Amino acid sequence: MTATRAKSTTVVSRDGTEIAFDLLGTGPALILVSSALSDRSDAAKLATLLSEHFTVVNYDRRGRGASCDAAEYAVEREIEDIAALIDHVGGTASLFGSSSGAVLALRAAASGLKVDRLALYEPPFAVNDDGFGPPRDYPQHVRTLLAADRRGEAVKYFMTRTQGIPGVMVGMMRLMPGIWSNLKGLAHTLPYDAAVMGDTQQGRPLGARPWAAAAMKTLVVTGGKSPAGFQDAADAVVGILPDAGRRTLPGLNHGAVVTAPKKLAAALVEFLNG
């Protein structure tokens, strides 16, 4: 089977917000849920690889790319966006999410949407009091920076304090106008991902509710080069879900959707077709 050319279109979510997406491939439906400071362009290569096996929905989360936004944000609206996409592809689909997008996918699955299978890459829960995860005042600090129109500073703060990226590397990104401009353009959605994470990054064990309501077959994936906090989080998710398995992919890090789409796609195809 060969990949097909992406068809760009939109659906209207329950609150009237238009959600843009690319539809490509044939076969069982698979929706890709992006992480913080990402839009569908980040997963374009992964989507193309997966389209050899699935009907892939690679969408812009609300407020990103070509998707519209609403005056008030709520995580429930993002779950409704995924519901609209599932309806568009026939009423049932598998979900794959990365980082905070993995947590959004897990929330959607636990909410009762018709999800066949669920694949999660490094949901960034902080389950131990070991310093993994953002500062406790991270959401408020980001909102303060955005209110002052300091979008670049908000991006830098997110990258250094939640991703652990050295400041010198962030400085190098600032010298790449196209990349830095795109990141700044997505900065206003950082509070959205903070809301998706809720209180799950406070260094406490992950409780079963609401996550355990996601009873479908699930795979939680980590990269072999990623920090121990991601491994601990993945173990915690597997420990509370009714039907979850665990896999570590050697050589991958937290940005595998962009940096290692071939290796990630192979693991996803194996799980989703297994």
GUVO-419596 format. One record per residue: x, y, z of N, C-alpha, C, CB in turn. Coordinates in steps of 0.05 Angstrom, whole numbers, plus 5000, padded with zeros to 4 digits. Glycine has a CB too. Layout:
BEGIN
XYZXYZXYZXYZ
...
END
This chain:
BEGIN
501749765000500050005000501850255000498150005024
501050454985502650704984501050924996503350764955
502551125006501251355018499751524998503251535033
497551645006496051824989496552114996493051754990
495952284977496352574982494252675003496052734956
495252845021493452955042491253125030495153105062
488953095041486653265034486053445058484153105026
486253705055485853895077482953975077487654145074
481753965101478954035104478454125133477053795097
475954175140475254255167472754105177474754565168
472554105204470054015216469254245236470253745231
466754245243465754445262465254305288463154585252
466554395309466254275335463654355348468654355353
463054245371460454285383459854575389460254125409
461954735396461555015403461755195379463555095424
461955075355461955235330464755305320460555485335
466855215334469555265326470355085303471555235350
471555205282472555045259475254925266472655215234
475554665261478054525266479054425239477654285286
481554505232482754435207484354185210484454665196
484354025189485953775190486653685161484453555205
488753515160489453375136488453085139492453375131
487252985118486252705117487852555095483152695112
489152345103490752195083490751905089493552315082
491051745068491151455071488451315071492651385096
488551055074486150895076486450685098485450755049
484250575107484350375128483050485153487250295133
483550345176482350435201483250715208483250245224
481550875221482051155227483951185250479451305232
485851375248487751435268488051745270490451305263
487551855294487752145298490252205313485252245313
491852405303494352485316493852735332496552525295
494552725358494052955376496753075384492552855402
497153325376499853445379500353545407500053675360
502953595412503853685439503853995441506653585444
504854095463505054385466506854505445506054455495
506254755437507754905417508054745391510554975428
506054585384506154435360503454465345506654135365
503654445318501254425302501654185283500754685286
499854155264499953905248502453885230497453895230
503854115226506254095210508353935223507354385204
508453925250510453775264510153475260510353835294
507653375255507153095252506753015223504753015268
507353195204506853145176508252895166507553385159
510852865172512352635163511252375176515352665169
510652385202509452155215506852085203509152215245
505152285197502552235185502752095158500952495182
504752185142505152065116505951775118507252215100
507751715137508651435141506251265150510851425162
504651365168502451205179500251175159501351335204
500051355139497951345119498251105101497951595103
500450965102500750715087499050495099503750635085
498150535123496650325138493950425148498350225161
493550685151491150795164490051035149491850865193
487551095155486451355148487351545170483351345144
489151725165490351885185489152165186493451905181
488352255209487352525214489552675229484652525230
490852855215492953025227491853305229495653015210
491053385253489553635256491053845272486853575270
490154095268491054315284489254345308491154585268
490354305332488654355356487654645356490254295382
485454695369484254965368486255175377481754975386
486155405362488055625367490655595353488455645396
491055385338493555325324493155305294494955075335
495255365279495255335250492755455238495355035244
491355295222488955385208486355355224488755245182
486555235248484155205264483355465278484554985285
480855495283479855735297480055695327476955805288
479155895342479255885371476655995382481756035382
476355975408473956095421474956295442472255875434
473156465450473856675469474756555496471556865474
473456335504474156205529475155925524471656195548
477355855538478455585534477555395556481555595533
477055155548476554935567477454675555473454925575
478554505571479554245561477254085549480754075584
474854115560472553975549472054045520470054045565
472654295512472254375484474254225466472654685480
476654175475478554025459477753735456481454035472
476553625477475453355475473153345455474453255503
471553555455469453575435470553595406467553805441
472853725403474153745377474853465367476653915378
475953305385476653025378474152865371478252885400
472052915387469552775381468452845353467352855402
468753095345467853175318469453045297467953485315
472053015301473752875282473152575280476752915290
472552455303471752175303469152135287471452075332
467252315292464752295277465252325247462752515286
467152505239467652545211468752295197469652775208
470352135212471551905199469951645204474351865209
467451675213465751435214464851355242467151215202
465551505263464451445289466251295308462051295286
468651215298470551085316473351115304469850775319
475351135322478051175313479951105336478551475304
482451055328484651035348485851315351486750825339
487151355374488451605380491451565386487051755403
493051745376495851765384496552045392497751665361
497652075416498352335426501152335437496452435447
502552565435505252595445505352815466507152665422
506752755488507152945510504453035521508853195501
503953295523501353385534499153305515501353685537
499753265489497753155471496952865478498853165442
498852715490498252455499496252465523500752305508
496552665540494752695562491952775552495852905583
491852955532489353025520488052785508489653245499
489552625493488452375481487352185503490552235464
488852165525487951995547485452105559490151965568
485252365563482852485574480452425555483152785578
480952455529478752405510477852115511479752475481
479751935512479051655514477551585539481551475511
478351705561477051655587474351785589478851755610
473751985572471252125573468951955560471452385559
469651745547467651575535467351585505465051635547
469151735492469151745463469651465452471151945452
468751415427469051145415471951115404466951105393
473751045421476551015415477250715413478351155436
478250625391478950345387481450275403479450285357
483650405397486150365412487450635418488050185395
489150635437490350885447493350845449489150965474
494851025436497751015438498751285448499050965410
500451275469501351515483504451525483500251525511
505551755474508451785475509151985497509551875448
510351885518511452055539509552255551513952185530
507252175562505552365576507252475600502952225586
507352745603509252855622508152895650510153125612
506952675661506052685688508552685706504252435695
508452835728510552835748509552685772511553125756
510452435775509252255795511052215819508751985782
513452325819515252315842516152595850517652135836
516752625875517752885885520752905881516952925915
521552895856524452895850525253135832525152635836
523553325829524153565813523453545784527053615815
522453315775521553285747518953445744521152985739
518653585722516253745717516754035722514053645736
514854205714515254495715514954605744513154635697
515754855748515354975774512354995780516655265775
511655005805508755005813507355255802508454995843
508855475800507655725790507855755760508855965804
508555535746508855555717506455665702509555285706
503955565707501655665691501255965695499155525700
501456065720501056345725503256515713500756395755
505756425715507956575704507656605673510656435711
506856395660506456405631504156595624505856125620
502056585639499856765634500657055637497456705652
502357105657503357375662505057475639504957385688
506757305629508457375606506757425581510557155600
504757265577503057305553501457555555501257055549
500457615579498957855583500558105577497857875612
503158085581505058305575506058295547507358305595
504958115531505758075503508757995501505258325487
509757855520512457755520512457465511513857785548
511557425486511157155475513756995474509857165448
515857125465518456995464519456895491520457165451
518957065511519756985538518056755549519557225557
515556745541513856525549514856265536510956575541
515556275511516656035497519255945511517156095467
521056135516523556075529523155945556525356325532
521256055572520655955599519655665597518656135613
517855615578516755345574519055155568514655345552
520655235549522755045539524854985561524155165515
525655195576527755145595526755025621529155415601
524255095629523355015655521554765655521855235668
520354695631518754455630520054245612516054515619
521654325592522954135574525854085582522754245546
526954255599529754215606531754285585530153935615
530954445565532754515543534654735553531154615518
537254695549539154905559538555175546541954815552
538955385561538455655551540055725526539055855572
542455615524544055675500542755555475546955555504
541455325478540155205454537655375447539254915460
536255475467533955645461534955905447532455715487
537256005456538456235443539056185414540956315458
539955945408540555875380537955865363541955605378
535755775376533255775362532356055354531055635379
532956245371532256525366533556625340532956705389
535756495333537256585309536156455284540156515311
534056285287532756155264529956285261532555845268
529756505246527256665246524756505241527556875225
524856325221522456175215521456005238522855995190
523355855250522655675272521655835296525055505281
523156045303522456205327519856355323524756405333
519356445299516856585293514456395296516856695265
514756145287512555945290512055885319513355685276
514155865335513855805364512456035378516655745377
513256285372512056515384509056525376513456775376
508456445351505756455342503956265357505656395313
505156055369503555865384503655915414504555585378
505056115423505456165451502856195467507156405455
500856315454498356355469496956105477496456525452
497755875465496455615471497855475494496455435447
500055585505501455455527499555425551503855615535
497955625558496055575580494055345574494455825586
493455295549491655075542492854815551491055075512
495454775545496754525553497054505583499454495539
497554735596497654735625494954635637498355015636
492754725624490154635633489654335628487954795619
490654245606490453955600491953795621491653885572
494253885630495753745650494553775678498653845651
493153995683491754025709493754015732489653815713
493153855752494853835776496553585776493153845801
497153475752498553225750501553255748497653075725
502553495752505453535751506553645777506153725728
505353565799506053665825507753465841503553725841
508653255828510353065842508852875861512453205858
506352815854504752625869504052385853502152765880
503552155866502751915851500251965834502251675870
500151835811497851875793495551705803498651795764
493351835809490951695818489551555794489051885832
487851365800486451215779484351385765485150975791
483151575779481051745766482251995755478851805786
481352075731479351955713480551755693477752165699
483151715695484551575673483651285669487551585679
483051145690482550855688479950805672482250735715
478351005667475950965650476750905621474151215651
479250955614480250885587480950585586482751065579
478950425580479250135582480150005557476650015591
480550155535481350035510484249955511480850225486
485149785493487949695491489749945487488349485469
491749975503493450215504496350145504492750385528
497950295489500850275490502050535499501950195462
503850525519505250755529508150735521504850795560
509150925505511750905493513551125505511650925463
516051055510518051255517520551225500518851235547
522151425499524751415485526951335504525351685472
528851175494531051085511532851305521532650885496
532851535507534551765514533051965532535651895490
530551925537529052115552529552095582526052075547
529152305597529652305626528052095641529152575637
528952025665527651815681524751895688529251765706
524252155690521452245697519452145677521352545698
520152145651518252045631517851735634519252105603
519951595641519751305645517951245669522551175649
518251405691516651365715513751425709517651545738
513251635693510551705686509151485670510451975671
510651385650509551165634508950925651511551095612
510650855669510150625687507550675703512450575705
507250925712504850985728502350965712505151275739
502351055687500051035670499350735665500451175643
501350575659500850295654499650165680503450145646
500550255703499650145728496750195734501350235749
495550405723492750465730490750405708492550755737
491750365683489850315661489150015660491050405634
486749945653485949665653487349485633483049645648
488149595610489249425589491549575575487049345568
493749625589495849785578498549635578496250045593
500149675557502749565555504849785553502949375532
507349715554509549915556511649835536510649915585
512850045524515149995505517050235506514049945477
519650175506521650375504523150345478523650365528
523450555462524750555436527550665439523150715415
529550495436532350585439533050825421534250355434
534551015432535651235416533751465413536351135390
531251445422529351665418529251845442526551545412
528552095438528152285460525352395459530252515458
524852605474522052705477520952815451521952915498
522652905433521753015408521552825385523453235400
521052565391521152355371519152395348520652095383
516952525352515052565330516352715307512552725340
518052905313519453055293522152925286519953345302
523652835305526352745301526652455292528052785325
524652285298524951995291522251885283525951845315
520952005263518251915255518251625244517152095234
520351535231520351265220520351055243522851215203
521951095263522050905285519450905301524350965304
518351145304515851165319513551045303515251455325
513451095277511350985260511350685261511651085232
513750565259513950275260512750155285516850185257
513350275308512250185333509250215334513550335357
508250435324505350485324503850285305504750765315
504950235282503750045264503549775276505250035237
505749685289505849425302503649405323508549375314
503349615339501349605361498549625350501849835381
498049815332495349865323494249635305495250125308
496049495292495249275275495549005288496949275249
496549005313497048755327494548625338498948805350
END
